[in-house]
Amino acid sequence: MFFDGDERLGPSDDFHLLTDRRNLSRFLPPQLPHNYLLVHNNGEKVLTDKWGKIIWEALPGTSREIWKKVRQKQADGVISERLVNEFLYIFLCAGIVKSDSGPGTFFREKEETHPHSETDSTDLISVIVVTHNGKDHVQSCFESLRAQTYPRVEVIAVDNASKDETVSLIKKNFPEVRLFPLKKNRHYAGGINYGLKKGRGKYVFILNQDTELEKDCLYYLYLKMKSSEKIGAVVPMVKFFNLRGFLNGIGNQINNHGWGTDNFIYCVDVGQFEELKEVPSACFGAVFLSKDALDNVGAVDEGYRSFYEDADWSFRCWLRGWKIVPAHRAVVYHKFGASYIEKEKLALVVRNRLRLVLKIFQGRIMLGFLKNYLKEDFKNFFSLVKKRKKDLVFSYLKAYLLLAWSSPGILSKRISLMKSKLKDRRERHVVEKNPSFYCCLNPGLHMPEISVPVILRYYRWEFLRQEHGNQTKKNQP
């Protein structure tokens, strides 16, 4: 079902399997004696189990041939042919395995219509890239924007007082870009708002400097925006720059514990996002916005500086009656974590998640979020004190001092928001949109995992759901 009978599969040239226990001990704890690593040539790692190892070692061959080789090695367990095929298909979609006939044949009836055949629109799109000391990132970012197939695009670069060669590089290599070098760093939220005032397009695409776009990205975002009324934001499928078969996220979410997180981080796209209709929050590292929604919802709250400013805008968007939807065919690659040093990010994140709750949430849900956040901060703070990490301890103190200092402004914004939101919209309605399963990250190792437990817990259900959907369509008259 997953592959044609003659379709031959082989190991990707970009990966190798690390099996030597001495080398593995540098990355894996002793309690994982039956786990192995698939290592990308750039050093990124994917965790797998003994069955992933056996399947890798059974390559190359057709899926049937690989299954026969695996079956011969089942000395201490039994694995079904279906599970072997699921492993192979996930490996294929992740770029770990390659096929002599391109993408796997599973659900190949979902042929994509090329976007150019669906629209001849002349609507202008303003792309706003906020840069700061980005000389190592902006070249590939602006090259991918230059290569976009959407016909009418203006690119705006707002530089937040870079001290490196970012500005001169943009001037020299991308003269078509409307460049606005600021003398003072207004942080990410301020840079966005500055760009919004300069943009002339009907739609706006906000983008991090450490990204790269597939050539049809803007086209797919535009088509999704035009597909329905009251869409305020469209989020692309963001994948990791250095591990391109794995998702960085499709929008994001916040919970009453932990930091805000990207939806489906480290999952592999095996077709499960075709039916995803809405997301709770847009990640402003890459988001496509309607100017009508911006006029109605308002600009980005610069009080956040960076982090959670996107969740704040997204909640306001939903509370004003707009929707946030995904466009899974619009692909952006992101150099995750390339913009902030740890202590600066920690201070902003600690403060801003509390700022968000104090500004937008109400009643019991607000008290529940605050209780958990304060408990987590207290625990983390004293853990850092014990470890004598002075810089990070100071970050926590700084976060709470900044929060106290800005509390009058937060209260003022809260009063204004409560007056403007729709009466039947509550913040809990947004939180309820959080995906129930959002992560294929191994929590202890902080790396993606493809193993039997992950397949059975997540991917198997997605395959069954898609099979059921396809069968239903075939049975329709």
N, C-alpha and C positions, 0 to 999 in steps of 0.2 A: 504493500500500500504506500509506503514512504518513497520507494524507489522503483524505477523500471528494472526489469529483470537483468538487462545487459548493462546497466549503468555502473561504471567502475569507480570506486572510491579509493583515495590514497591519502597519505599524511600530507598536511600543508608544509611547504618549505619554510614557513614562518615560525613553526613550532618544533620543539623536540621534547621528548619525555625524559624527565629526571627520575631515575630509579635508585641510584646509589644512596644507601642509607646514610653514609657519612656526609654527603652533600645535602641530603634532605634534612638532616638534623639541624642545619643552620636556619631552616625556615619552618620546620614542623616540630611540634612538641612530641615527647616520647609517647604520649597517650594516643597518637595517631599512627600506629605502625603499619596500617594497611592503606594509607593514603599516599598519593604521589602528585607530582607537579608537572603540568604541561607548561613549558616555558617559551615565551615569545622571544624572538631574536633581539627585541629591545629591552628584555629583562622582565617584562610583566609576566605574572604567573597566574595559572588557573589550577585550582585544587580538583583532583579527581580521586576515585577510589580504585580498588583492585580490578573491578570490572571495566572501568575506563582504561586502565593499563592494559588489560588483556585484549580489549577491542582495538586499542591503538597498535598493539604488537601483531594483531591479526591482519592489519592493512598491508598491501592493497588487495582489492578484489571487489566482486559484486557483493551486495548485501547478503545474498544467500551463501556465497563462499566464505564471507567473514563469519557468519553465524555458525557454519560448520566447523571452522577453526576454533571459535570460542567454545563450542560445545565439547570439543575434544579436551579442553583444558579445565572443565568443570569438575575438578577433583574435590573441592570443599564447598560446593554450593551449586544451585541450579538457577540459571537465568533464562528467561523466555526469549524466543526469537523476536517478539514484539519489543521487548525492552532493549535488545541489542539494536534494533532498527531505530528506536527512539534515541538512544545514545548517539548513533551515527548521524541522525538528522540534526540533532542539537549541535553536535560537533561541526557539521557542515555549515549550519547557519551562523555559528560562532567563528568560522574561518579556520578552525582547527583541522578540518578534513576538507579535501577538495574533490570535485567530481569531474569526470571527463565530459559531462554534458551540462555543465553550469549548475544552477540551483537545483535542489532536490525536487522530485516530481510530486511530493506530497501536496495535495490541494493545488495542483498546477492550473486547475480550471479558473482560479482567481487571477485572470490576466489583467494587468494594469493598463488602463487607457492613458496614452501619453497626454500630458496636460495641454500641449500646444494645440491639440485637436479640439479642445473644449472651450477655448476663449481667445478672443482677439482684443482683449481689453487694453485700453490706453490709460487706465488709472495709474497715477504716479505713486510709487512706494518710496518713502524716505527711510533709509537704513541709517541708524544712529549707532556708531561704535564709540564707546567711551574707552579712552586709552590712558595708560599711566605706566611709564617706564616699561614699555612693551616692545622694545626693539627686537626681542627674540621671538615675538609672536605675530606682529602685525603684517608681516610680508605675506604669509600664507592666508591670513584672514582676508586681506584686501584683494589678493589674487583670486580667491574663490568668489568674492563679490563681483569682481570684474567679469568673471566667467558665467554669471547667472543668465539663464535663457529668458527670464521675464524681460519684456522690452523696455519698460520705463522705470528706471531706478535712479535716485539720487543718493549718493553716499556722503554722510556727514561724520566727520571724526571730531569728537570733543576731547581734547587732551587735557588731563588734570595735572598740569604743571610738571610734566616729566622732566627728569634730570639727566636722562640718557639721550640717545639719538633718535627717539621715536618720531618726533616732529620732523626732523630733517629727512628721515627715511621716507615718511609719507609724502612730503613735498617733492622729493626727488623721483620716487618710483610710481606715485599715484597722483599725478597732477589733476585728474578729474575729480578728486575728492574735495569736498568743501571742508576745509580744515579750520578749526577754532581752537587755538592754543590758549588755555586759561593761565593766568599768572598765579592763581591760587588753586590748590587742590580742593574741589568741591565734593569729593568722594563720588561714589557711583551714582547715588540718587540725584545729587546736584548736577552731575554731568548729563544724566538722562534728561532732566528738566530743561537744561540749557539747550540740548539738541532738539527737544520737542518744540521749543520756541522758534528754532531756525528751520525746522522741516516744513516743506511745502506740499507733501503728499497727502492723499486721502487716507493712506494707511502708513503705519510706522512699524519698522522692524528694529527692535532693540537687541544689541548683540555685544557679547564680551569680546575683548581683543584676542583672547587665546582660543579662537574657534576657527573652523573651516567648514564651508558649506558644500553639499552636493549641488551640482549645477542647476537642477530643477527645484531647489528648495523653496525659493520665493514663489514660484508658480503654484506649487502644491499648497502653500500657506494661503495664498490669495484665493485659490479655488475653494478651500474650506471656509474661509471667511465669507465668501459670497454665497455659500450653500444654504444659509439660513439667516433669518432675522434675529436681532438681539444677541449676536455673537460679539462679545467685547474683546476677546483675546483668543488667539490660536497658538498652541504650543507645538513645536516640532518634536521629532524623535531625536534626542541628543545622545550620541554615542561617545565612548571614550576615544580620544585622539590616538592613543598608543595601544588600544585594544579594541579595534573597531567592530568586532562582532558582539560587543557587550554594551548594554544601555547604561548611560549616565543618568538618564531619566526622561520621562514624558510628563512635564510639569512637576510639581512637588506637593508636599502636604505638611501639616503640623499635627502633633498629637499632644496629649496631656503628660507626656514623658519624653525625655530625650530632646535632641535638637530637631529642627525641621529637616526633612529628608526628601530626596528625589524619589518620585514614583518609579518602581520597577528597577531600581539600581542594580546593576550587574546581571539582570536577566538577559536572555538571548531572545531575539525576535524570531519566533517560529510561526508567525501568523496570528498570534493571539490578540493583537491590537487592532485588527480589522473592525471589531465590533465595539471598541472603546468609544463611548459617546461623550463623556465629560470628565474633567479633572477638577479637583478642588481649588488648585492654585497654580498659577503660571510662574515658571522660573524666568526671571528677567535677565538671565544670561543669554537667552534667546527666546524672544516672544514677539508675536505679530499682533499689533493693536489697531483697532478702529479709531479714527479721529473722533467720530461721533461718541464712542464710549469714553474716550479721554475727556471730551468736553463735558460729558455728563457726570462721570465718576470723579474727575479731577486729576491733577498731576501726581507724581510720586512724592511721598512724604519725605522730605529731606532730613527730617529729624533722625531717621534711621542711619544716615550716612551710607552704610552698606549692610547687607544681610537683613532679611525679613521685610525689606521695603516692598518686595514682590508679593509676599503673603498679605501684607497690609492692603496693597492695591487690589489684589484678587478678592479678598473678603469684601471690600467696598464695592467691587464690581458686581459680585453676586447679590449683595444687599440692595443694590440699585436696580436689580432686575435683568442684568446682563448674564451671559453664559461664557464659560471658558471651555474650549473644546480642543482635542488633539488632531494633528494631521500627521499620521504615522509615516506617510511617504516623504515628508519633508525632513531631510536628515542633516543634522549638524554634528560635527566632531569637536569635542571640547577637551582641552588640556586641564583636566580637573585639578583644582588646588594650586594653580600656578600664579595667583594674583596677590595673595596675602600671606604675611608671615604669621606664625602661630599665635604669639601673644596679642597682636593687634586684632586678629580674627576672634579670639576668645572673648576679649572685652566687649566687642560689638555684639557677638552672638548672645552672651549672657544678658546684656542689657536689653537687646532688641526683642527677644522672645517675651520678656516681661512687659516691655513697652506695648507690644502688639495686644496682649491680653488686657492690659489696663485701658487701652484706647478703644477696643472694639467689643470685647466680650461682656456678657451680663450674667447676673444671677448665679445659679449653682455651677454652671459650666465655667464661669470665670473663677469662682472660688476653688473648684477642682483643679484647674490648670495652675493657678497660683500656688496652691498647697504643694503640688508635686514639683513644680519648678523650684520653689524655695527649698524643699527638702533635698532635691538633687544638688542644688548649688552649695548648700551647707555641707553635704557629704563630700562633694568634689573639692571644695575649698580646703577642708581639713586633711584630705588625702594629699593635696599638693603641699600643704604645710609640712606634713610628715616626710614627704619626699624632698623637702627643701628646694622646691622649684620656685624661687623667689619671683621671677618674672611673671609666671602664671598666677601666683598668689596675688601679685599687684594688679593683674588684669581683672580679677574678681572684684577687688576693692574699687578699682577704677570704674567698673561697670555699674556698681550700685551707687557710687557718688554721682555719676553722670545721669543715672535714672532719677535720683532725688532732685538734681538740679533742673531737669527738664520736666518734672511732674506738672507744673502749672500749664505749660504748653500742651502736654498730653491731655489734661483735663479739658482744655479749651477745644481741642480737636475732637475729643469724645462727644462733647455737647453738640457740636456742629454735625457730627456724623449721625447721632441719634435723631436729629431733626430731619435729616435728608434721606435716610434709608426708607425702603418700603416697609409698611407696618407688618406685613405677613412674612417678612424675611428675618431669620435669626441666624446667628453665627453657627449654631449647632447643625443647621441644614447644610452648611459648607463642610463642616468636619465629617458629617455622615457620608460625604462623597469620597472620603479617603479609600483607596483600594484596600481590600482585606489582606491581600498578599502583595507586598511591594518590594521585596528584596531577595536576591539570590547571593547575597554576600555572606561568606562564612564569618560570623561575628568575632570569633577569637583570633582569626588570622588576617582579617580585612582584605580578603581576596575573593574573586568569584569562584563558585563551586558548581561542578557538574558531576553528580554522583547519583547512585540509585536512590537514596533518600530524597534528594532534591527533585529528581524526575518524578517520583511517586507522589511527592507532596505538592508539586506545582505543575510541571509540564504535562504529566499524564492527564490531568483534568482538563487542561487546555486542548490537548489533542482530541480527547473524547467529545468535548463540547463542539469543536470544529467538525468532527466527523458527523455528529448528530445534525448540525446545521446543514452540512452538505447533503446528507441523506434526505432531510426534509425538503430541500430545494429540488432534488431529483424526483421526489414523489409528487411534487405539485404539478397539476395539469397545465 
